[in-house]
Amino acid sequence: MIRALALAFGQLTDPASRRVVWIAVLAAAGAFIALFAGVEWALTRSTITDIGWLDAGLDVLGGVAVAAVAWLLFPAVVGMVAGFMLESVVERVEARHYPGLPAPAGTSVTEDILTALRFFLVMVAVNLAALPIYIFAPGLNLAVFYTVNGYLLGREYFDMVAQRRLGRQAAAVVRRTHPLKPLAAGVVIAFLSTVPGINLLVPVVATAFMVHVFHGMTGRKA
């Protein structure tokens, strides 16, 4: 798995893969900036208690809450945006490290969009449900965060890669038969998502990483 991760970071030398990173990051950043500006505009132009200092404090708390949610969900939003373009990353990785493979069955654009949206909504719902633990349970919060997001990220990236080659049902069978590798890879991805700077590279690195994990599970070596 260490070698797979090293090869995944090496994929960033590919200009086409780096382009996916830039597009996803800029789109996600733009969305959160717009959200933050909208919330700030609404808070500063509304009066909740008619008590000046209390309203000012609520404005600050509202801004902090939006910033915290943005930090928490930024990887999910970047992943959703990049999800529409990651097929090309998989193709570049396979062409570079696994030449000679037969053409995959692939997935339709509609399937890719629905998968990306479903993943984003699940990530948002699960992390919002776990938010009290993240805030009020120091120590336990890290374990919950990495376990929950590791499972979700591992499942999503594995399915995205495996379904191209095996189809939806067969990919699910492989994942359920060998659950530890996708989970472990997902925890690695979740950790990378929390490292400033590195988290901006996660969609491409995670995709390339899971390509190598998948082919390793099916007996192919890069």
Buried (B, 14 or more C-beta within 10 A) or exposed (E): EEEBBEBBBBBBEBEEBBBBBEBBBEBBBEBBEEBBEEBBEEBEEEEEEEEEEEBEEBBEEBBEEBEEBBEBBBBBBBBBBBBBBBBBBBBBBBEBBBEEEEEBEEBEEEEBEEBBEEBBEBBBEBBEEBBEBBEEEEEEBEEBBBBBBBBBBBBBBBBBBBBBBBBEEEBBEBBEEEBEBBBBBBBBBBBBBBEEEEBBBBBBBBBBBBBBBBBBBEEEEB
